[in-house]
C-alpha cells in the first residue's frame, strides 16, 4: 500500500537490460531496452529523452517503457560500448516518476521511446531534444516540448501545453469531459504568443475544415519557427 508522505525510491537501471542483444538495421546498430516501475495513484510523470516519445494511458498501476536505441559505429564492439553508455533511468519518489534517456555520449546515440502508464496521472511532462511527441488517454495536465517535430495529443482530461522548435501541433479532445468522451459545452483555445501561420477559426469553419480532410483531429500547421500552443478545452464536434 502506498502511504501519503512516504518516500519510495525505485531505481530501474538494470545491468541485464544494458546487456540486451544488439543487431544491425541499415546504417545503424540497434538495441531494445524494456522495463517498468510501480507508481502510486495520482502520481506525476516526467519523461526526458532524445528522440520520438509516445505515451498511452491504460488501466494499470505501472509505468512500462520500451526504448529502441540507435547508433552509428564502425564495429559491433564500438556500437555495444556506446549503447551501454546510453542508460535508461527510471525512478519513483514522493509521488513523482521519472523516465530518463539522456545519453552521456553526446548525439551519437538516439532512441525511440514508447510508454504506457496509469490513466489517472496528476500531470505529465514530456521533453525531447528532437523528435515527435504523442500523448493519449491521460486524465491530468500534459506539457510536451520538443526541439523539433510533431506534437499530437488526444483524450486529455485537463489543460495541455505544446512547444515545438518546428513542426505541426495536433489537438484532439482536450479539457473537462474530453477524457470520458462526454461532449463539452464550449471550448477555447489560445493562439501562439507570436505571429505564425496559425489563425483563429470559428466553430462552424473548424467543423467544415475537419470534414473536408476526413479527420476529427483539429490541426495547427506551423512553420520552422519555435511555437507554443496552449489548450484549456477543445473537443471534437458531436
Rosetta blueprint (number, residue, H / E / L):
1 X L
2 X L
3 X L
4 X L
5 X L
6 X L
7 X L
8 X L
9 X L
10 X E
11 X E
12 X L
13 X L
14 X L
15 X H
16 X H
17 X H
18 X H
19 X L
20 X L
21 X L
22 X E
23 X E
24 X E
25 X E
26 X L
27 X L
28 X E
29 X E
30 X E
31 X E
32 X E
33 X E
34 X E
35 X E
36 X E
37 X E
38 X E
39 X L
40 X L
41 X L
42 X L
43 X L
44 X E
45 X E
46 X E
47 X E
48 X E
49 X E
50 X L
51 X L
52 X L
53 X E
54 X E
55 X E
56 X E
57 X E
58 X E
59 X L
60 X L
61 X L
62 X E
63 X E
64 X E
65 X E
66 X E
67 X E
68 X E
69 X E
70 X E
71 X E
72 X L
73 X L
74 X L
75 X L
76 X H
77 X H
78 X H
79 X H
80 X H
81 X H
82 X H
83 X H
84 X H
85 X H
86 X L
87 X L
88 X E
89 X E
90 X E
91 X E
92 X E
93 X E
94 X L
95 X L
96 X E
97 X E
98 X E
99 X E
100 X E
101 X E
102 X L
103 X L
104 X L
105 X L
106 X H
107 X H
108 X H
109 X E
110 X E
111 X E
112 X E
113 X E
114 X E
115 X E
116 X E
117 X E
118 X E
119 X L
120 X L
121 X L
122 X L
123 X E
124 X E
125 X E
126 X E
127 X E
128 X E
129 X L
130 X L
131 X L
132 X L
133 X E
134 X E
135 X E
136 X E
137 X E
138 X E
139 X L
140 X L
141 X E
142 X E
143 X E
144 X E
145 X E
146 X E
147 X L
148 X L
149 X L
150 X L
151 X E
152 X E
153 X E
154 X E
155 X E
156 X E
157 X L
158 X L
159 X L
160 X E
161 X E
162 X E
163 X E
164 X E
165 X L
166 X L
167 X L
168 X L
169 X E
170 X E
171 X E
172 X L
173 X L
174 X E
175 X L
176 X L
177 X L
178 X L
179 X L
180 X L
181 X L
182 X L
183 X L
184 X L
185 X L
186 X L
187 X L
188 X E
189 X E
190 X E
191 X L
192 X L
193 X L
194 X L
195 X L
196 X L
197 X L
198 X L
199 X L
200 X L
201 X L
202 X L
203 X H
204 X H
205 X H
206 X H
207 X H
208 X H
209 X H
210 X H
211 X H
212 X H
213 X H
214 X L
215 X L
216 X L
217 X L
218 X E
219 X E
220 X E
221 X L
222 X L
223 X L
224 X L
225 X L
226 X L
227 X E
228 X E
229 X E
230 X E
231 X E
232 X E
233 X E
234 X E
235 X L
236 X L
237 X L
238 X L
